[in-house]
């Protein structure tokens, strides 16, 4: 093997997750930073020669100090004199005069000497075995220029070194992204590159599977949303000794969290879901079922166990619950309140009557159903 | 709750009043119109009305500008509170509390004070400042029941708890009546539901919006997310716009570049076409030259023929023109002779002698006309002066008449003024009499106050002595804390002693005849001897045995440390307790405690007596102060009597009495009207005097004008030589004759001038005509001569041209020119066809090319700017953020809807539970129905059955002869009795004070008696304030006249003594 690399991108340090509750937001935001250890650990395990970080490492060009200090600390904990790390500004964290990658920013001062920031359009660096890295940073949030085509140099005749390019952007096949730093699929071949490390898309993807030079999205190491396919990896890149052979690229899983969407249409399905180990899951649970008053108590109990409480963590790592399709069937409420005082039973009958009068699909009917359930719960507790 | 003290100042007709209330029945009595209802209103205002309410206008004092003020002390759950309010502009409200009844600490101010008071009372009156609340005095079921106004029977019997905007009144009644005690499960469920509802909804059922609301956090989240979404959406829109702009600019750039390419191609084509066109132009020029040469040859040949024909024609014309010139010269000579004849005729007319005669005639006529004109002007002036004199005399007569009228009006006004003065004087006398009578009453009040002050001073002195006597009781010096410490010391000493008193037993065998002195537990030693059996001694803690003088045995029980502790406590007891016991003459701590309690009781009594003495002294001082006004009042009486002068006060008083109750207002009105009328008339008088002066001046002016006009007329007549007696008609006739004469002279002058001018004009016109004819003949002659010369010159010119052409014309060159032209035509036919290009079109194309290049540069610059802007606003990044924020907002809104439904369901559950409770469970009405029914049956001796009350304490009906009937079917008197019983029962259940303001106005004596007993019995438990004009309905005569007894539960308050009414001052 002539050269081994870890290629990663789209860390999005400092990203917030506004559709989650406070605890979920904290867990998911913290996971952005903790996954870096696993990425760097991958590099250590495979004794790679360099780590390429292809943009969007921060969610914002000027992140809070807790994020850049946390990242710098992770680098400071290592002594990688022979394993340089290259940080590339992306469209989320472009290179600006005052941003985190600017030379005056304390983040730069906190980085060890072997961590390099791509802060020039003609950035180049020699890697182990004489291989060359060429990279160009994003300088704004959006641009229609193909940075690889515009800024990376073409192979000179007689140059037999391994040539690696690194830019951040979107390959042309994504409609509507022509303004988001487009990258031509043929640019790696055109520039005589042996590998083009790119970042932006959150799923692992080799854009040119049949060409000589792989053009690869390594995916975000920790997913950021539901529905991100093949997210949660870093790319391990192995260059064969014979430069004419194509580099080998392997997706290595590094994520802590598995994002999953589940829909339960019956209590049985919910019971089965609750029986699974979901401790490392970010679960969006849609309850699309109808339950009786007596069953409702069990449903609430299961949901309570899944979500956890102030006193105990839930069975699901991070739970996002959608109850808008949950329907309460109050048909059995009168029988469940058979032993309650007469005045309670009368109130239940009156609410049941109200539900029937307004219709179960109406808002008033829904209120009556809920009130019935509340009455059932309170009477049981009393 | 009970009232302790009420102080009112500047409140309607009450200038000041201060009342102390007994804990039981308080009968506040006084005649009608004294201010009883005002006091009740002040009490309600103190409890319920915010001081800044506009309703305070009803409280404004009638006769001063002071602000109404009320201060009410009341006891709620053992704590004394004082609410003080000053109404109107600069309103103030303070709520204070006191532990000892003397020192008050401020608890709240302004609306907070009202809010706190309402929390204390719990009457169902909502907190002040809420939206949608009723204006004026806020009311609730309980405020109505406990403080009802006079004659509000229907409101009491019809108002229910359902009308309350706040639930505190209901809650208090629930607590008092224990209406929900029937089912604990139901109670717990309802309490839990109420807690949920109260946490989320206001008393009026609206969702709470404050920080404590369960919706607050989600609402804040939604608001924050909404703002964030707005921000990122704005950025995204900007980004989209910029992207759209970039797409447009890119298209524009492509279009520009295509046009540019096309233009460049066009310019190239045009440049080559232009070069080809230049070559073709040379060929055409050569062909044109050959054709031109051929045409020139042919033209020259043709010209020669034409010139010859023209020369012949020119010669014939020259001859004709010479003949015409000769004829013209003859005609000119004839015209010249005619002109000479006309000139001679004109000279004859302009002869000098004829002109002089004509001028002399004209001068005579002119002089005659000037004289006539001068006399006419003088006569006109005289006639105008005559007219001015007539006008001046008429003006003088008019002004004189106006002056006489104004003098008559001034005289009439003076008479009316005198009449108003009399009316005013009478009204002031009546007012003085009223003030004199009022001063007499005040003087009498001051005398009474002096007497009362003496009496109160004596009572204060007695109370002070009683306090002094009660304050020197034995044990008074020992406080509760000290007693508690002694009890603790006693307890600890007894415990310590018990710990060491574990018991001792000593068996001692002594030789016969020997004895030992044994002391048990510190007691005295007793000698004992041992006979056959050993001597046995027992003690609790100590045994001391003296065998001989030199042998002593001391046995002590218990641990030494415990003994030391017991000894120390015993020493402390001896040091601290025993002197006090000795001083108090008692033997143990219980006796001492009893003594201390008695002393404290006496001290409390002393304090009460002292407080009473202080109050009596204060009242005495107040009365003395009132009495001190006696001298002033008497002096005022004398002064007012003197001010009446000789008027008969009795007669005036009768007249005043005839005015009735509203005499004050009537007199005020009468005086004000009279003064106003007097002011108006005086103003009119002043105005009339000025008018008279102006009229007199105008009469004098008119007289002066008449004199001047007469003098001028006389001078004018004298100047004309006419007699002075000429009247206006004769002057007019003279003037008309003169004007006719002047007209005739002017006409003669004009006719003379006209005739001369006509003759002269005719001669001049004839001469001009002949001269013109001569000129025309000369011009015709000259023209014909000119034409003749031109014809001759043309003839000569044609001859010269012909000669010159004939010399230059070569008849053999025409075939060569025809051959050259044929060759040129063949060359032209061989030229290729070219587009219509010119240097101008090429220049235009080049300019267009430059413009297009500049436009492309502009598009590129805009594109670069747009791309730069997109890099700043966000592009894909901001679209992602917008999507995330929108999703989060949607989720938060869903969560909010869920939460709202959850709490709406709790609200519905609460309503349902209450509905069921009202229908099926026990309710307030049932709890209160028994006592109300029982009392009402007793009052009516069983005539009526059970009173039905619903859950909201509304009247459902009364059982009469087995049928439920509405209360309205009762007589008015019975209705007011039922209302009073109902109010009394509610107040009893709440332990609250009850205000009865002339509540039994239509009740028969027999039932009044029943109420007297019932109220007195109820007043043993609650405080009742009765406002009445008939105190004997509630109290015995002795009670009415008894001195104030602070310890009594019943008090009669003579309002005539405590209410100081405002006096009328202007």
Boltz contact constraints between the chains, C-beta under 6 A:
constraints:
  - contact:
      token1: [A, 18]
      token2: [B, 884]
      max_distance: 6.0
  - contact:
      token1: [A, 18]
      token2: [B, 885]
      max_distance: 6.0
  - contact:
      token1: [A, 18]
      token2: [B, 888]
      max_distance: 6.0
  - contact:
      token1: [A, 19]
      token2: [B, 887]
      max_distance: 6.0
  - contact:
      token1: [A, 19]
      token2: [B, 888]
      max_distance: 6.0
  - contact:
      token1: [A, 19]
      token2: [B, 891]
      max_distance: 6.0
  - contact:
      token1: [A, 91]
      token2: [B, 877]
      max_distance: 6.0
  - contact:
      token1: [A, 92]
      token2: [B, 877]
      max_distance: 6.0
  - contact:
      token1: [A, 140]
      token2: [B, 871]
      max_distance: 6.0
  - contact:
      token1: [A, 141]
      token2: [B, 871]
      max_distance: 6.0
  - contact:
      token1: [A, 141]
      token2: [B, 874]
      max_distance: 6.0
  - contact:
      token1: [A, 141]
      token2: [B, 875]
      max_distance: 6.0
  - contact:
      token1: [A, 141]
      token2: [B, 877]
      max_distance: 6.0
  - contact:
      token1: [A, 142]
      token2: [B, 870]
      max_distance: 6.0
  - contact:
      token1: [A, 142]
      token2: [B, 871]
      max_distance: 6.0
  - contact:
      token1: [A, 142]
      token2: [B, 875]
      max_distance: 6.0
  - contact:
      token1: [A, 143]
      token2: [B, 871]
      max_distance: 6.0
  - contact:
      token1: [A, 144]
      token2: [B, 867]
      max_distance: 6.0
  - contact:
      token1: [A, 179]
      token2: [B, 243]
      max_distance: 6.0
  - contact:
      token1: [A, 179]
      token2: [B, 875]
      max_distance: 6.0
  - contact:
      token1: [A, 180]
      token2: [B, 875]
      max_distance: 6.0
  - contact:
      token1: [A, 180]
      token2: [B, 876]
      max_distance: 6.0
  - contact:
      token1: [A, 324]
      token2: [B, 894]
      max_distance: 6.0
  - contact:
      token1: [A, 341]
      token2: [B, 183]
      max_distance: 6.0
  - contact:
      token1: [A, 341]
      token2: [B, 185]
      max_distance: 6.0
  - contact:
      token1: [A, 341]
      token2: [B, 186]
      max_distance: 6.0
  - contact:
      token1: [A, 343]
      token2: [B, 186]
      max_distance: 6.0
  - contact:
      token1: [A, 343]
      token2: [B, 916]
      max_distance: 6.0
  - contact:
      token1: [A, 343]
      token2: [B, 920]
      max_distance: 6.0
  - contact:
      token1: [A, 343]
      token2: [B, 921]
      max_distance: 6.0
  - contact:
      token1: [A, 346]
      token2: [B, 916]
      max_distance: 6.0
  - contact:
      token1: [A, 346]
      token2: [B, 920]
      max_distance: 6.0
  - contact:
      token1: [A, 347]
      token2: [B, 912]
      max_distance: 6.0
  - contact:
      token1: [A, 347]
      token2: [B, 913]
      max_distance: 6.0
  - contact:
      token1: [A, 347]
      token2: [B, 916]
      max_distance: 6.0
  - contact:
      token1: [A, 350]
      token2: [B, 912]
      max_distance: 6.0
  - contact:
      token1: [A, 351]
      token2: [B, 912]
      max_distance: 6.0
  - contact:
      token1: [A, 367]
      token2: [B, 904]
      max_distance: 6.0
  - contact:
      token1: [A, 367]
      token2: [B, 905]
      max_distance: 6.0
  - contact:
      token1: [A, 367]
      token2: [B, 908]
      max_distance: 6.0
  - contact:
      token1: [A, 370]
      token2: [B, 905]
      max_distance: 6.0
  - contact:
      token1: [A, 371]
      token2: [B, 905]
      max_distance: 6.0
  - contact:
      token1: [A, 371]
      token2: [B, 908]
      max_distance: 6.0
  - contact:
      token1: [A, 371]
      token2: [B, 909]
      max_distance: 6.0
  - contact:
      token1: [A, 374]
      token2: [B, 905]
      max_distance: 6.0
  - contact:
      token1: [A, 374]
      token2: [B, 909]
      max_distance: 6.0
  - contact:
      token1: [A, 375]
      token2: [B, 909]
      max_distance: 6.0
  - contact:
      token1: [A, 378]
      token2: [B, 189]
      max_distance: 6.0
  - contact:
      token1: [A, 378]
      token2: [B, 192]
      max_distance: 6.0
  - contact:
      token1: [A, 379]
      token2: [B, 189]
      max_distance: 6.0
  - contact:
      token1: [A, 382]
      token2: [B, 185]
      max_distance: 6.0
  - contact:
      token1: [A, 382]
      token2: [B, 188]
      max_distance: 6.0
  - contact:
      token1: [A, 382]
      token2: [B, 189]
      max_distance: 6.0
